[in-house]
Amino acid sequence: GPGGIGVSTTMTDDVRDPHKLCIACGLCCNGAWFGHGELGPEEVEQTRAAGLRVKTVGGVDHLGLPCPKFQSGCCSIYESWRPRVCGAYTCALLNRYMAGEIGEQEAMGHVVAAKAMFERVVAETGELKDGLWSAGVMQRLGSGLDTAASSIPPLPPEVTMDVVALQVYFKRHFMKPTDGG
């Protein structure tokens, strides 16, 4: 109607609330998927002032992830100022859910599975400081294959399998072509 695109005046079972999925997930905030998020140049000072980490990537300032304001599965500054990327980013799973391609139960199933996989990887490897594709994680994955003595201890094979499984799961269900990774 005139109220906006796709606005329904009747509440039905097929009303899709994006927040429900995001609140259940948080894997883009906690450093599981990414080590950093885009910042506009005008957001850098506000980002620092909000107590968030600013990380330089390729000479450009980004929001450093995991976000220190993501606590107990929630954004503790949701109601105050936060970088644009925090509200603007959507993953492929959310997009498919909002488009009606998958139902809530299936979408939530992927969130629950991914979170369990992530928690297992963190328990096995320690905190993933810069995301699943950080240089540190990738070096530890690759160091087991490097016959030259590496100063970085390789991940045990079963841990390597868990990390790779999580990366594959992310690429299959959450990653958009524009996300890189």
Sequence and secondary structure as in RCSB ss.txt:
>XXXX:A:sequence
GPGGIGVSTTMTDDVRDPHKLCIACGLCCNGAWFGHGELGPEEVEQTRAAGLRVKTVGGVDHLGLPCPKFQSGCC
SIYESWRPRVCGAYTCALLNRYMAGEIGEQEAMGHVVAAKAMFERVVAETGELKDGLWSAGVMQRLGSGLDTAAS
SIPPLPPEVTMDVVALQVYFKRHFMKPTDGG
>XXXX:A:secstr
 TTSTT  SS  TT   HHHHHHHH TTTTTSS SEEE  GGGHHHHHHTT  EEEETTEEEEESS TTEETTEE
TTTTS   HHHHH   HHHHHHHTTSS HHHHHHHHHHHHHHHHHHHHHH   TT TT HHHHHHHHHTT  S  
SS    HHHHHHHHHHHHHHHHHT  GGG  
